[in-house]
Amino acid sequence: MNLKYEKLIKKVTEKYPERKEEFISGSSDIVNRLYTPEDIEEINYKTNIGYPGLYPYTRGVQPTMYRGRLWTMRQYAGFGSAEESNKRYKYLLSQGQTGLSIAFDLCTQIGYDSDHPMSVGEVGKVGVAIDTLADMETLFEGIPLDKVSTSMTINAPAAILLAMYIAVAEKQGVPTDKLKGTIQNDILKEYFARGTYIFPPKPSMRLITDSFQYCAQNMPKWNTISVSGYHIREAGSTAAQEIAFTLADGIAYIDAAQKVGLNVDDFAPRVSFFFNAHNDLLEEVGKFRAARRLWAKIMKERFKAKNPKSLMLRFHTQTAGSTLTAQQPDNNVVRVTIQTLAAILGGTQSLHTNSRDEALALPSEDSVRIALRTQQIVAYESGVANTIDPLAGSYYVESITNKIEKKAQEYIKEIDELGGMVEAIEKGFVQKQIQDSAYKYQKQIENEERIIVGVNKFVSNEKPKQDILKVNEQIEKYQIEKLEKMKKQRDNAKVKSSLEKIKQVAKSSDNLLPTFLDAVKTYATLGEICDVLRKIFGEYEEQILL
């Protein structure tokens, strides 16, 4: 450190002390007063940073990034019935959204029909209810599937919902090789961060590798999995843990696919990722850059991938729902703007911006429009999309990129030593790391070591927000009546035959996707298909880890 500067600091801080003894990042790491070339001496530009579109992709996966094409602007949406959700999608597309992002209700996510006893009170509440292909047809009525990119946040029954999407496309006359989009299809994080699992890990992994194989052969533009760090971060992880556990899940999926005989370069180019954008803007930018570089190294060195596209970490980002506050909800517009900047400065390929009222309810039309306009203003007015990776070379950003990468590598090494991600989950390692981080973060808020505006500082008395979206309580009755009518109208002999075929294939090692496609075309329900698989695969029961 420069002696003259040290003397100056001593003189100034004696008169005007700094606000606190230690400054911490969003992940509770110490942030130094100043970063200099000394903090990045070990970095070699050519090997550690490089150029966008070239290994190790630290600066981005496309050579011209947003100068060529802006990120896909999505708004995660879906509620109530397929009819209501279809109206919301058309509204968002009319407002300039460039891709759809489908939210399914809890019943759909865990493979129950709307008339199942477990579905009572949950139909259409946190997403759209999908029981049969008829619902999926209504959901996309008037939306040409060869013109939009669709992301579906669905995991345990992802392959079945994908089959429904393919069937809708066929009815529209759109061939499968023209379909663009993503199924989340990431079951491992459900066991430790989210909870919408159905089957045990082994058969769940089989459904994923079946999807890899089917899409590699039939859907070259479709992303077969979106390995999700988003929910890991929402559960309370740090930035480094989000990257480590997400990439460790990715490693497990690549391993599983190779074990069933798939060539890494046949499916890896369609593996995508899904990350969270939190409030610590510079840490988040470093996180995204570190993730890209680390995945490129893993694919090249560990899996010996040869196709450059197999090395590219392409990702969707969603702003952080866990940071939104019910208190002073308009403040959430500012939080989302910061998070949007983090995602764009970090090089995302796709982005969903949360709405200001999501801590209270599903977002209203006004709120989703403001959220979408946030992306559009950043895209067209801020200037940050005009040049690639504009924070590259910052002593702090390069330093934190390195730091996050190293921490993530250490976690991945520990997971490898435990036998891989499935074993690490079963032993409670991942859960314990996230729990400890979440507890530490919450204690900092309670002790006012971390300020949350409107929550533990700058509090104000305010009237409850009135204009929030409320899902019609009659939706459950409507959905059940529609389902009963469908069951009477369909050819139940064909349904029974298609379900029996699924049962036989589930007992074999054959790919299940074609049987799912045949079954949904008979209007077999999601619950009926999942029930067949429950009988063959069993259901997962969470282990209580003390």
Buried (B, 14 or more C-beta within 10 A) or exposed (E): EEEEEEEEBEEEEEEEEEEEEEEBBBBBBEBEEEBBEEBBEEBEEEEBBBBBBBBBBBBBBBEEBBEEEBBBBBBBBBBBBBBBBBEBBEBBBEBEBBBBBBBBBBBBBBBBBBBBEEBEEBBBBBBBBBBBBBBBBBBBBEBEBEEBBBBBBBBBBBBBBBBBBBBBBBBBEBEBEBBBBBBBBBBBBBBBBBBBBBBBBEBBBBBBBBBBBBBBBBBBEBBBBBBBBBBBBBBBBBBBBBBBBBBBBBBBBBBBBBEBEBEBBBBBBBBBBBBBBBBBBBBBBBBBBBBBBBBBBBBBEEBEBEBBBBBBBBBBBBBBBBBBBBBBBEBBBEBBBBBBBBBBBBBBBBBBBBBBBBBBBBBBBEBBBBBBBBBBEBBEEBEBBEEBBBBBEBBBBBBBBBBBBEBBBEBBEBBBEBEBBBBBBBBBBBBEBBBBBBEBBEEBEEEEBBEBBBBBEEEEEEEEBEEBBEBEEEBBEBBBEBBEEBBEEBEEEBBEBBBEBBBEBBEEEEBBBBBBBBBBBBBBBBBBBBBBBBEBBEBBEEEEEE
